[in-house]
Amino acid sequence: MSDLASAVSASGTQLAAGTGLDLSWPQQVTVIVLCAVTAFISHKALAVFNDGVRPFMLDFIQGRTTRSATTAVSFGLSAGFIFGLGAPMALSSGVLNPWLVFLPTDILGLLSPKKWLAPLLGAAWGAVVVYGLNGANEVAHDLPVDFLTAMQQMSTPILFLFTLFPVLAITKQFGRKWGAVAGVVELALVVATMKLWPNMFAGALAMAVGVLLLIGLAVRKDLTQRKADRAEAAARGESAASTQDEAPEDDPMASLFSASAARLRRHLPLFMLLGAGVCLLAQMHIFGGGEATSFLIAKGHISEAAQVDFYRVFGFIPLIATTALASGAYGIAGFTLVYPIGYLMPNPVLAVIVGAAVFAVEVLALSYIGKVLGKLPSVRDSSEHLRNAITDSLHLAILFGSLMAANAMGAGLGILIVGGLYLLNEAMGRPVVRMAAAPAAVIVGGVLLNILYWLDLFTPVKG
């Protein structure tokens, strides 16, 4: 165990030393063009990345609220993630992420008063990402207190604590007994992976088994309930199908869902272009769909990164499908299946073709997916528990990793500053969202430590 911890720590140090955002010109063009496309799609209210913004899009689409008001909502829900999580994660890992790439284009697209202006604003943001961040990265690494290298300390807790999210979800949905079983199984698999397959990410197999156990328990519960419902209906002399599948013809929700699905299908070519672009970006291995994925890609663990983002899909399909059907606005990354598929594509051409096909299937199948989810309440609940578990595990991992980074760059004083800023944010009612507060505190703390150094009041930690 200690050997593995040393290896992980060493790999994090090596990664930090070589971390950079110096992209090749095809990569730069891909980012800039994709940002232009996503801003245009956001302007047309066809899709946004922020799940919290999507429910507000129906009022905007139907003209009950203004563009400026919707932009204000998007900015309020996204700014903390952009500057507190997206930028720090990109700078520390050298890998782009959706909070940095897609959340700003949500805002810029909605902000744009003209259709032609939206892609120009999106492209401008893409240029800031590919050119500005690399310059900021080089400047930060030249500082006496290199807080970006220190932030590499976040990788180990994020990767290993993220492994536990299926255990948390199982415990919350199916109780302590099944949670304990999942915990023991995952721990055993992590230890076995370390011993038998040292070159594999230790949590990969454990997460696979945990997610499969959760889905299996949910499906079993739904099938058992459907069987009981059929038996009860048979006892009453009714048709089980009529009790479960029949819906009133004048159901307003059904009409809304149908209209939203039809609206999205009318713009299928644009969604296929979007899917092709997102899949291509993932194929270039300069982009990670999540916190853990970013560090896995930075370390070269591409197959494990695909596995991690594939598991996250199960937590977001019901949310994205339901909000898309209710609002008429899809997700910029769809069901996020294009992330893991893109990582594994052998070449850019195939990534473009497959990405377009995946989005086409998702948009065309949206109504059917909504109907299926309506018949599987436990699976829908599992999705919610998975999302909450991912948030809980990552919150602890990011907080712990940020304090490790604070210790690496400033020892006790670093912990005091970073921990103090985090606690102050909590006391002030979280003006910066909790997930982003700790990484933002590391950057602010790093700047303060550099100022103290220039004032000859602080000596940087050696090594």
Buried (B, 14 or more C-beta within 10 A) or exposed (E): EEEBEEEBBEBBBEBBEEBEBEBEEEBBEBBBBBBBBBBBBBBBBBBBBBBBBBBBBBBBBEEEBEBEBBBBBBBEBBBBBBBBBBBBBBBBBBBBBBBBBBBBBBBBBBBBEEEEBBBBBBBBBBBBBBEEBBEBBEEBBEBEBBBBBBBBBBBBBBBBBBBBBBBBBBBBBBEEEBBEBBBEBBBEBBBEBBEEEEEBBBBBBBBBBBBEBBBEBBBEBBEEBBEEEBEEBEEEEEEBEEEBEEEEEEEEEBEBBBEBBEBBBEBBEBBBBBBBBBBBBBBBBBBBBBBBBBBBBBBEBBBBBBBBBBBBBBBBBBBBBBBBBBBBBBBBBBBBBBBBBBBBBEEBEBBBBBBBBBBBBBBBBBBEBBBEBBEBEBBBBBBBBBBBBBBBBBBBBBBBBBBBBBBBBBBEBBBEBBBEBBEEBEEEEEEBBBBBBBBBBBBBBBBBBBEBBEEEEBEBBEE
